[in-house]
Amino acid sequence: MRRAFGLMVLVASLGSTSASLAQERPTLQDQRDNYLVSASDLRRETAPPKVIPEEGYAKGVEALKAKRYKDAVRRLARVTDEAPEKPAGWRLLGVAYAGEQRWDASRRAYKRALYLMPDDVISHAGLGVALRALNDPKAQKQADWLKAKTEACMDVCPEAPLLRALEISGPFAPSAD
């Protein structure tokens, strides 16, 4: 009998404890929710800032001018990650890879620039240089494109001075031999 009474007291005390826990549960849930909200706020505040393509582009140009090609590749690769639809970033990435003499990577960057802007004279010239460095016979196709563009352009298109400079002293100029 005593044992039965002790069990009843124990069960009754467990019932009241679970009832008091049930009343506290919303506050525990609220604490958990508050923790999760503050943790996500903290993650948002400490997340690395996104690269602003214009700033990365400008810093990439500075690195190219200073002939710090590795730095330029790093910066311009981030620019192309953030703004893959901008052909200028791909073109400069091709220049940076060429500066490091990573010709295959340069070729890929120039091809991407030409995919986005098919009539870009500088990208065609850069692609031709990369293909020539890789001993790829397709380099002649780029030289032919530049020559045809020069002939079609004459002196009326905005690229005329650049085309003339490439024709006279560029990588596809006839050798002085």
C-alpha positions in Angstrom: 0.0 0.0 0.0 2.8 2.3 0.9 4.5 1.4 -2.3 1.3 2.2 -4.3 0.9 5.5 -2.6 4.6 6.4 -3.3 4.0 5.6 -7.0 0.9 7.7 -7.1 2.8 10.6 -5.6 5.6 10.1 -8.0 3.2 10.0 -11.0 1.4 13.0 -9.7 4.6 15.0 -9.3 5.7 14.0 -12.8 2.4 15.1 -14.1 2.8 18.5 -12.5 6.4 18.7 -13.6 5.4 18.0 -17.2 2.6 20.5 -16.9 5.0 23.2 -15.7 7.4 22.2 -18.5 4.6 22.6 -21.0 4.0 26.1 -19.7 7.7 26.9 -20.0 8.1 25.4 -23.5 6.9 28.5 -25.4 9.6 30.6 -23.6 12.2 28.0 -24.5 10.9 28.0 -28.1 11.1 31.8 -28.1 14.7 31.7 -26.8 15.6 29.2 -29.6 13.9 31.4 -32.2 15.7 34.5 -30.9 19.0 32.6 -31.0 18.4 31.5 -34.6 17.5 35.0 -35.6 20.6 36.5 -34.0 22.8 33.8 -35.5 21.5 34.5 -39.0 22.0 38.2 -38.4 25.5 37.5 -37.4 26.1 35.4 -40.5 24.7 38.2 -42.6 26.9 40.7 -41.0 30.1 38.7 -41.3 29.5 37.4 -44.8 32.3 38.6 -47.1 31.1 41.5 -49.2 30.4 40.8 -52.9 32.8 42.1 -55.4 31.6 45.2 -57.1 32.5 44.5 -60.7 33.4 48.1 -61.5 35.9 48.3 -58.6 37.4 44.9 -59.4 37.7 45.9 -63.0 39.5 49.1 -62.1 41.9 47.3 -59.8 42.5 44.7 -62.4 43.4 47.4 -64.9 45.8 48.9 -62.3 47.4 45.5 -61.8 47.8 45.0 -65.5 49.4 48.4 -65.9 51.9 47.6 -63.1 52.5 44.2 -64.8 51.3 42.3 -61.7 49.6 39.6 -63.9 48.8 37.2 -61.1 47.0 39.8 -59.1 45.2 40.9 -62.3 44.1 37.4 -63.0 42.7 37.0 -59.5 40.8 40.3 -59.6 39.5 39.9 -63.1 38.4 36.3 -62.5 36.3 37.5 -59.6 34.9 40.2 -61.9 33.9 37.6 -64.5 32.3 35.5 -61.8 30.2 38.4 -60.6 29.4 39.8 -64.1 29.8 37.0 -66.6 27.8 38.9 -69.3 30.4 41.7 -69.5 32.8 41.1 -72.4 35.4 43.7 -71.2 36.1 41.6 -68.1 36.7 38.5 -70.2 38.9 40.5 -72.6 41.1 41.9 -69.8 41.3 38.4 -68.2 42.6 37.2 -71.5 45.3 39.9 -71.4 46.2 39.0 -67.8 46.5 35.3 -68.7 48.7 36.2 -71.7 50.9 38.3 -69.4 51.5 35.1 -67.4 52.0 33.2 -70.7 49.0 30.9 -69.8 48.0 30.8 -73.4 45.2 28.2 -73.2 43.5 30.1 -70.4 44.0 33.3 -72.5 42.4 31.7 -75.5 39.4 30.6 -73.5 38.9 34.1 -72.0 39.1 35.7 -75.4 36.7 33.2 -76.9 34.2 34.0 -74.2 34.6 37.8 -74.9 34.0 37.1 -78.6 31.0 35.0 -77.8 29.5 38.0 -76.0 30.8 40.7 -78.5 31.6 39.0 -81.8 33.0 42.1 -83.6 35.5 43.1 -80.8 38.7 43.9 -82.6 40.9 43.7 -79.5 39.5 40.3 -78.6 40.1 39.0 -82.1 43.7 40.3 -82.0 44.3 38.8 -78.5 42.8 35.4 -79.6 45.1 35.4 -82.6 48.1 36.0 -80.4 47.1 33.2 -78.0 46.5 30.8 -80.9 49.8 31.7 -82.5 51.6 31.1 -79.1 49.8 27.7 -79.0 50.9 27.0 -82.6 47.3 26.6 -83.6 46.6 27.0 -87.3 43.4 28.9 -86.5 45.6 31.9 -85.7 45.5 32.7 -89.4 41.7 32.9 -89.3 42.0 35.7 -86.8 44.6 37.5 -89.0 42.2 37.2 -92.0 39.3 38.5 -89.9 41.3 41.5 -88.8 42.5 42.2 -92.4 38.9 41.9 -93.8 37.6 44.2 -91.0 40.4 46.8 -91.9 39.5 46.7 -95.6 35.7 46.9 -94.9 36.2 49.7 -92.3 38.5 52.0 -94.3 38.6 55.2 -92.2 35.0 55.4 -91.3 34.5 53.1 -88.3 35.6 54.0 -84.8 38.1 51.1 -84.7 40.0 52.3 -87.8 43.1 53.7 -86.0 43.4 50.5 -83.9 43.0 48.3 -87.0 45.7 50.3 -88.9 48.0 50.0 -85.9 47.5 46.3 -85.8 48.0 46.0 -89.5 51.3 47.9 -89.4 52.9 46.8 -86.2 50.6 44.3 -84.6 51.2 40.6 -84.1 49.9 39.8 -87.6 52.0 42.4 -89.5 54.1 41.0 -92.2 57.6 40.1 -91.0 60.5 42.3 -92.0 62.5 39.3 -93.2 
